[in-house]
Amino acid sequence: MKMLPTVLSNLFSKPATRNYPFFVRDPFTTARGELINDIDRCIFCGSCSRKCPSQCLTVSKEGTMGTWTLDFFACVGCGVCVDACPVSCLSQKPTHRPVAVMRDTIVLTGKLPEKPAKKTEKPAEPAQ
Protein backbone atom coordinates (compact mmCIF):
# COMPACT_ATOMS: atom_id res chain seq x y z
CA MET A 1 0.00 0.00 0.00
CA LYS A 2 3.01 2.31 0.27
CA MET A 3 3.28 2.45 -3.53
CA LEU A 4 -0.36 3.45 -4.13
CA PRO A 5 0.22 7.25 -3.94
CA THR A 6 3.17 6.98 -6.37
CA VAL A 7 1.20 4.85 -8.82
CA LEU A 8 -1.79 7.20 -8.74
CA SER A 9 0.34 10.34 -9.21
CA ASN A 10 2.12 8.75 -12.18
CA LEU A 11 -1.18 7.60 -13.64
CA PHE A 12 -2.69 11.10 -13.71
CA SER A 13 0.39 13.23 -14.47
CA LYS A 14 2.13 14.06 -17.75
CA PRO A 15 4.73 11.56 -18.97
CA ALA A 16 8.36 12.43 -18.26
CA THR A 17 9.47 11.52 -21.79
CA ARG A 18 8.50 12.59 -25.32
CA ASN A 19 6.70 10.36 -27.77
CA TYR A 20 9.78 10.47 -30.04
CA PRO A 21 8.82 9.16 -33.44
CA PHE A 22 5.73 11.35 -33.46
CA PHE A 23 7.14 14.50 -31.79
CA VAL A 24 10.64 15.34 -33.00
CA ARG A 25 12.36 18.14 -31.14
CA ASP A 26 14.30 20.80 -33.05
CA PRO A 27 18.07 20.55 -32.50
CA PHE A 28 19.89 23.19 -30.50
CA THR A 29 21.63 25.86 -32.57
CA THR A 30 25.02 24.93 -31.09
CA ALA A 31 24.59 21.20 -31.71
CA ARG A 32 27.39 19.51 -33.66
CA GLY A 33 26.03 17.26 -36.37
CA GLU A 34 26.81 16.41 -39.97
CA LEU A 35 30.16 17.61 -41.33
CA ILE A 36 30.00 19.74 -44.50
CA ASN A 37 32.93 20.73 -46.73
CA ASP A 38 32.76 23.62 -49.20
CA ILE A 39 35.18 21.95 -51.60
CA ASP A 40 35.56 25.08 -53.76
CA ARG A 41 37.18 26.93 -50.84
CA CYS A 42 39.31 23.98 -49.67
CA ILE A 43 43.08 24.35 -50.21
CA PHE A 44 43.77 20.65 -49.42
CA CYS A 45 46.35 21.53 -46.76
CA GLY A 46 45.53 18.43 -44.70
CA SER A 47 45.40 20.16 -41.31
CA CYS A 48 41.90 18.76 -40.73
CA SER A 49 43.08 15.18 -41.25
CA ARG A 50 46.15 15.67 -39.04
CA LYS A 51 44.08 17.11 -36.15
CA CYS A 52 41.19 14.60 -36.38
CA PRO A 53 41.26 12.34 -33.29
CA SER A 54 39.28 9.55 -34.97
CA GLN A 55 41.28 9.69 -38.23
CA CYS A 56 38.14 9.69 -40.36
CA LEU A 57 39.48 12.30 -42.82
CA THR A 58 42.05 11.82 -45.57
CA VAL A 59 43.34 14.55 -47.85
CA SER A 60 45.50 13.89 -50.90
CA LYS A 61 46.93 15.98 -53.73
CA GLU A 62 47.59 14.64 -57.22
CA GLY A 63 48.75 17.09 -59.85
CA THR A 64 46.28 19.96 -60.01
CA MET A 65 43.47 18.06 -58.28
CA GLY A 66 42.87 17.31 -54.62
CA THR A 67 40.74 14.64 -52.96
CA TRP A 68 39.02 14.96 -49.57
CA THR A 69 37.52 11.76 -48.10
CA LEU A 70 35.30 11.42 -45.01
CA ASP A 71 34.31 8.13 -43.37
CA PHE A 72 31.01 8.96 -41.63
CA PHE A 73 31.04 5.80 -39.52
CA ALA A 74 34.40 6.75 -38.00
CA CYS A 75 33.50 10.42 -37.43
CA VAL A 76 32.55 11.21 -33.83
CA GLY A 77 31.37 14.75 -34.59
CA CYS A 78 33.80 16.48 -32.23
CA GLY A 79 34.42 19.50 -34.48
CA VAL A 80 38.21 19.56 -34.11
CA CYS A 81 38.62 19.54 -37.89
CA VAL A 82 36.30 22.54 -38.22
CA ASP A 83 38.45 24.51 -35.76
CA ALA A 84 41.69 23.42 -37.48
CA CYS A 85 40.70 24.51 -41.00
CA PRO A 86 42.64 27.68 -41.92
CA VAL A 87 40.20 28.79 -44.65
CA SER A 88 36.96 27.84 -42.82
CA CYS A 89 35.68 25.57 -45.58
CA LEU A 90 34.47 22.99 -43.02
CA SER A 91 31.26 23.46 -41.05
CA GLN A 92 28.79 21.34 -39.13
CA LYS A 93 25.02 21.26 -39.50
CA PRO A 94 23.02 21.08 -36.27
CA THR A 95 21.27 17.94 -37.57
CA HIS A 96 22.64 14.42 -37.81
CA ARG A 97 22.73 12.21 -40.86
CA PRO A 98 19.89 9.73 -41.34
CA VAL A 99 20.46 6.16 -40.26
CA ALA A 100 22.40 4.11 -42.84
CA VAL A 101 22.62 0.37 -43.31
CA MET A 102 25.79 0.33 -45.42
CA ARG A 103 29.13 1.90 -44.51
CA ASP A 104 29.29 5.22 -46.32
CA THR A 105 32.19 7.45 -47.29
CA ILE A 106 32.09 10.85 -48.93
CA VAL A 107 34.73 11.57 -51.58
CA LEU A 108 35.01 15.15 -52.82
CA THR A 109 37.45 16.30 -55.48
CA GLY A 110 38.42 19.82 -56.37
CA LYS A 111 41.07 21.93 -58.02
CA LEU A 112 44.11 22.93 -56.04
CA PRO A 113 44.46 26.69 -55.69
CA GLU A 114 47.03 28.23 -57.96
CA LYS A 115 50.19 29.34 -56.25
CA PRO A 116 50.95 33.03 -56.70
CA ALA A 117 53.91 33.74 -58.95
CA LYS A 118 57.09 34.48 -57.06
CA LYS A 119 58.28 38.03 -57.35
CA THR A 120 61.79 38.29 -58.64
CA GLU A 121 63.73 40.91 -56.80
CA LYS A 122 66.20 43.00 -58.68
CA PRO A 123 69.72 42.73 -57.35
CA ALA A 124 70.67 45.62 -55.14
CA GLU A 125 72.70 48.32 -56.80
CA PRO A 126 76.21 48.61 -55.46
CA ALA A 127 76.79 51.49 -53.07
CA GLN A 128 78.90 54.32 -54.50
Backbone as CSV, one residue per row, in Angstrom:
resi,resn,N_x,N_y,N_z,CA_x,CA_y,CA_z,C_x,C_y,C_z
1,MET,0.808,-1.200,0.000,0.000,0.000,0.000,0.854,1.267,0.000
2,LYS,2.153,1.128,0.250,3.010,2.306,0.265,3.221,2.852,-1.145
3,MET,3.053,2.020,-2.149,3.275,2.454,-3.527,2.039,3.084,-4.150
4,LEU,0.892,2.964,-3.541,-0.355,3.450,-4.128,-0.321,4.950,-4.448
5,PRO,0.167,5.828,-3.566,0.224,7.254,-3.940,1.137,7.518,-5.146
6,THR,2.250,6.810,-5.240,3.168,6.983,-6.368,2.522,6.511,-7.664
7,VAL,1.860,5.384,-7.626,1.202,4.846,-8.815,0.097,5.785,-9.282
8,LEU,-0.703,6.298,-8.361,-1.793,7.197,-8.740,-1.269,8.528,-9.287
9,SER,-0.202,9.063,-8.696,0.337,10.336,-9.206,0.934,10.143,-10.603
10,ASN,1.582,9.026,-10.851,2.124,8.750,-12.183,1.017,8.485,-13.202
11,LEU,-0.068,7.921,-12.750,-1.176,7.605,-13.638,-1.855,8.865,-14.168
12,PHE,-1.961,9.893,-13.323,-2.693,11.098,-13.709,-1.797,12.295,-14.056
13,SER,-0.499,12.120,-14.116,0.394,13.228,-14.473,0.905,13.057,-15.907
14,LYS,1.562,14.120,-16.407,2.131,14.062,-17.749,3.304,13.088,-17.770
15,PRO,3.566,12.442,-18.899,4.735,11.559,-18.971,6.031,12.372,-18.903
16,ALA,7.071,11.760,-18.404,8.363,12.434,-18.264,9.149,12.427,-19.570
17,THR,8.747,11.631,-20.526,9.469,11.519,-21.795,8.593,12.003,-22.946
18,ARG,9.226,12.206,-24.113,8.498,12.595,-25.317,8.135,11.340,-26.108
19,ASN,7.101,11.448,-26.884,6.701,10.361,-27.767,7.499,10.528,-29.057
20,TYR,8.775,10.088,-29.049,9.784,10.474,-30.035,9.406,10.314,-31.501
21,PRO,9.005,9.190,-31.980,8.817,9.162,-33.439,7.747,10.137,-33.919
22,PHE,6.826,10.493,-33.052,5.726,11.355,-33.461,6.001,12.828,-33.167
23,PHE,6.803,13.123,-32.154,7.143,14.497,-31.788,8.661,14.641,-31.783
24,VAL,9.198,15.165,-32.880,10.644,15.337,-33.004,10.995,16.752,-32.564
25,ARG,11.936,16.846,-31.667,12.356,18.137,-31.136,13.386,18.775,-32.071
26,ASP,13.318,20.085,-32.235,14.303,20.799,-33.049,15.659,20.753,-32.355
27,PRO,16.745,20.594,-33.128,18.074,20.550,-32.500,18.471,21.929,-31.981
28,PHE,19.356,21.938,-31.013,19.890,23.193,-30.503,20.740,23.852,-31.581
29,THR,20.858,25.151,-31.541,21.629,25.861,-32.567,23.120,25.573,-32.453
30,THR,23.594,25.213,-31.275,25.020,24.929,-31.085,25.332,23.442,-31.172
31,ALA,24.365,22.643,-31.597,24.594,21.200,-31.707,25.579,20.912,-32.833
32,ARG,26.416,19.899,-32.627,27.385,19.510,-33.656,26.864,18.262,-34.347
33,GLY,26.597,18.372,-35.627,26.030,17.260,-36.371,26.851,16.903,-37.585
34,GLU,26.192,16.857,-38.720,26.807,16.415,-39.970,27.897,17.380,-40.435
35,LEU,29.022,16.825,-40.869,30.161,17.612,-41.332,29.985,17.962,-42.807
36,ILE,30.165,19.237,-43.141,29.996,19.735,-44.502,31.300,20.391,-44.944
37,ASN,31.726,20.114,-46.186,32.930,20.729,-46.735,32.556,21.514,-47.984
38,ASP,32.905,22.797,-47.999,32.758,23.621,-49.196,34.026,23.402,-50.017
39,ILE,33.984,22.426,-50.908,35.180,21.948,-51.605,35.795,23.028,-52.495
40,ASP,35.012,24.015,-52.924,35.563,25.081,-53.764,36.496,26.001,-52.983
41,ARG,36.316,26.093,-51.679,37.184,26.929,-50.845,38.337,26.141,-50.238
42,CYS,38.289,24.828,-50.302,39.310,23.976,-49.674,40.649,24.127,-50.399
43,ILE,41.734,24.239,-49.625,43.075,24.351,-50.213,43.844,23.034,-50.084
44,PHE,43.205,22.000,-49.548,43.769,20.655,-49.420,45.093,20.672,-48.653
45,CYS,45.125,21.433,-47.561,46.352,21.533,-46.762,46.533,20.313,-45.860
46,GLY,45.444,19.624,-45.510,45.533,18.426,-44.696,45.555,18.672,-43.203
47,SER,45.375,19.914,-42.755,45.398,20.158,-41.308,44.188,19.525,-40.626
48,CYS,43.071,19.406,-41.314,41.896,18.759,-40.729,42.164,17.278,-40.477
49,SER,42.819,16.612,-41.417,43.083,15.178,-41.248,44.161,14.925,-40.205
50,ARG,45.113,15.845,-40.056,46.151,15.670,-39.035,45.605,15.885,-37.630
51,LYS,44.632,16.791,-37.476,44.084,17.105,-36.154,42.952,16.166,-35.738
52,CYS,42.358,15.450,-36.672,41.191,14.603,-36.385,41.558,13.473,-35.425
53,PRO,40.916,13.397,-34.244,41.264,12.343,-33.292,40.803,10.954,-33.722
54,SER,39.760,10.863,-34.544,39.276,9.548,-34.968,39.828,9.126,-36.323
55,GLN,40.640,9.960,-36.940,41.279,9.686,-38.225,40.269,9.282,-39.302
56,CYS,39.164,10.004,-39.358,38.141,9.694,-40.359,38.321,10.500,-41.640
57,LEU,39.248,11.460,-41.643,39.481,12.299,-42.819,40.802,11.951,-43.479
58,THR,40.804,11.949,-44.813,42.048,11.823,-45.568,42.043,12.885,-46.659
59,VAL,43.184,13.511,-46.836,43.342,14.549,-47.853,44.548,14.179,-48.697
60,SER,44.376,14.208,-50.014,45.500,13.887,-50.900,45.520,14.862,-52.072
61,LYS,46.728,15.093,-52.577,46.926,15.977,-53.729,47.565,15.171,-54.846
62,GLU,47.022,15.305,-56.042,47.585,14.639,-57.218,47.538,15.615,-58.380
63,GLY,48.688,16.128,-58.752,48.751,17.087,-59.851,48.054,18.383,-59.490
64,THR,47.035,18.733,-60.274,46.284,19.960,-60.007,44.968,19.688,-59.296
65,MET,44.717,18.427,-58.941,43.466,18.056,-58.280,43.744,17.582,-56.861
66,GLY,42.776,17.782,-55.993,42.869,17.312,-54.622,41.652,16.476,-54.281
67,THR,41.829,15.515,-53.371,40.737,14.641,-52.958,40.590,14.715,-51.450
68,TRP,39.356,14.880,-50.987,39.024,14.962,-49.569,38.027,13.845,-49.284
69,THR,38.360,12.927,-48.373,37.523,11.764,-48.100,37.121,11.753,-46.635
70,LEU,35.841,11.482,-46.373,35.304,11.418,-45.014,34.599,10.090,-44.810
71,ASP,34.983,9.367,-43.762,34.307,8.132,-43.367,33.318,8.488,-42.261
72,PHE,32.018,8.524,-42.593,31.013,8.956,-41.630,30.890,8.014,-40.439
73,PHE,31.164,6.742,-40.629,31.038,5.799,-39.524,32.165,5.955,-38.513
74,ALA,33.285,6.523,-38.923,34.397,6.752,-37.997,34.316,8.127,-37.348
75,CYS,33.588,9.051,-37.947,33.503,10.425,-37.431,32.688,10.448,-36.140
76,VAL,33.245,11.100,-35.110,32.551,11.213,-33.826,31.876,12.568,-33.664
77,GLY,32.047,13.460,-34.630,31.375,14.752,-34.591,31.923,15.721,-33.566
78,CYS,33.208,15.639,-33.279,33.796,16.476,-32.227,34.022,17.912,-32.675
79,GLY,34.217,18.156,-33.966,34.416,19.501,-34.476,35.843,20.001,-34.444
80,VAL,36.812,19.145,-34.137,38.215,19.564,-34.107,38.678,19.952,-35.509
81,CYS,38.229,19.231,-36.515,38.619,19.538,-37.894,38.078,20.895,-38.328
82,VAL,36.892,21.243,-37.871,36.299,22.539,-38.216,37.147,23.667,-37.633
83,ASP,37.605,23.491,-36.399,38.446,24.508,-35.761,39.831,24.579,-36.393
84,ALA,40.329,23.465,-36.929,41.685,23.423,-37.480,41.776,23.965,-38.900
85,CYS,40.677,24.087,-39.593,40.700,24.514,-41.000,41.103,25.985,-41.106
86,PRO,42.186,26.292,-41.836,42.641,27.684,-41.921,41.783,28.573,-42.820
87,VAL,41.019,27.985,-43.741,40.195,28.789,-44.649,38.706,28.673,-44.340
88,SER,38.352,27.997,-43.275,36.964,27.838,-42.818,36.056,27.250,-43.887
89,CYS,36.536,26.228,-44.588,35.679,25.573,-45.579,34.863,24.452,-44.937
90,LEU,35.217,24.031,-43.721,34.472,22.991,-43.016,33.463,23.626,-42.066
91,SER,32.288,23.018,-41.985,31.260,23.459,-41.046,30.446,22.242,-40.630
92,GLN,29.642,22.421,-39.593,28.787,21.339,-39.129,27.348,21.811,-39.079
93,LYS,26.451,20.993,-39.610,25.022,21.262,-39.502,24.577,20.900,-38.091
94,PRO,23.500,21.486,-37.599,23.018,21.084,-36.275,22.269,19.753,-36.295
95,THR,21.992,19.210,-37.478,21.269,17.939,-37.566,22.228,16.802,-37.896
96,HIS,21.833,15.599,-37.534,22.644,14.420,-37.812,22.202,13.781,-39.120
97,ARG,23.062,12.942,-39.644,22.727,12.209,-40.865,21.658,11.171,-40.563
98,PRO,20.866,10.803,-41.564,19.894,9.731,-41.345,20.604,8.393,-41.134
99,VAL,19.910,7.474,-40.544,20.465,6.156,-40.264,20.795,5.450,-41.575
100,ALA,21.962,4.806,-41.628,22.395,4.109,-42.840,22.663,2.645,-42.520
101,VAL,22.401,1.798,-43.483,22.625,0.367,-43.313,24.020,-0.021,-43.791
102,MET,24.481,0.627,-44.856,25.793,0.327,-45.422,26.800,1.380,-44.974
103,ARG,28.052,0.968,-44.862,29.126,1.902,-44.514,29.297,2.899,-45.658
104,ASP,29.319,4.176,-45.308,29.289,5.224,-46.321,30.501,6.133,-46.175
105,THR,31.110,6.463,-47.287,32.188,7.449,-47.293,31.847,8.526,-48.316
106,ILE,32.286,9.725,-48.019,32.089,10.846,-48.926,33.436,11.177,-49.546
107,VAL,33.498,11.226,-50.865,34.725,11.574,-51.578,34.438,12.823,-52.398
108,LEU,35.157,13.896,-52.094,35.012,15.151,-52.823,36.326,15.478,-53.514
109,THR,36.244,15.910,-54.755,37.451,16.301,-55.482,37.304,17.744,-55.931
110,GLY,38.421,18.425,-55.959,38.417,19.822,-56.373,39.773,20.227,-56.907
111,LYS,39.819,21.409,-57.467,41.072,21.929,-58.015,41.903,22.531,-56.898
112,LEU,43.195,22.290,-56.978,44.110,22.925,-56.042,44.209,24.408,-56.382
113,PRO,44.312,25.264,-55.375,44.457,26.691,-55.686,45.795,26.957,-56.356
114,GLU,45.786,27.901,-57.253,47.026,28.234,-57.958,47.941,29.004,-57.028
115,LYS,49.216,28.645,-57.079,50.194,29.339,-56.252,50.506,30.680,-56.905
116,PRO,50.604,31.735,-56.102,50.952,33.027,-56.705,52.375,33.000,-57.238
117,ALA,52.581,33.701,-58.332,53.913,33.739,-58.947,54.887,34.437,-58.005
118,LYS,56.074,33.887,-57.920,57.089,34.482,-57.056,57.600,35.763,-57.695
119,LYS,57.749,36.761,-56.861,58.279,38.033,-57.348,59.796,37.934,-57.397
120,THR,60.327,38.304,-58.521,61.790,38.292,-58.639,62.309,39.657,-58.236
121,GLU,63.169,39.652,-57.274,63.732,40.912,-56.796,64.948,41.270,-57.640
122,LYS,65.043,42.528,-57.933,66.205,43.000,-58.675,67.397,43.020,-57.726
123,PRO,68.553,42.670,-58.237,69.717,42.730,-57.354,69.971,44.165,-56.899
124,ALA,70.414,44.290,-55.699,70.666,45.620,-55.138,71.808,46.292,-55.881
125,GLU,71.642,47.568,-56.111,72.697,48.319,-56.796,73.869,48.527,-55.842
126,PRO,75.060,48.427,-56.344,76.214,48.614,-55.461,76.268,50.046,-54.926
127,ALA,76.681,50.167,-53.697,76.794,51.490,-53.068,77.969,52.246,-53.657
128,GLN,77.820,53.526,-53.907,78.904,54.320,-54.501,79.519,55.243,-53.510
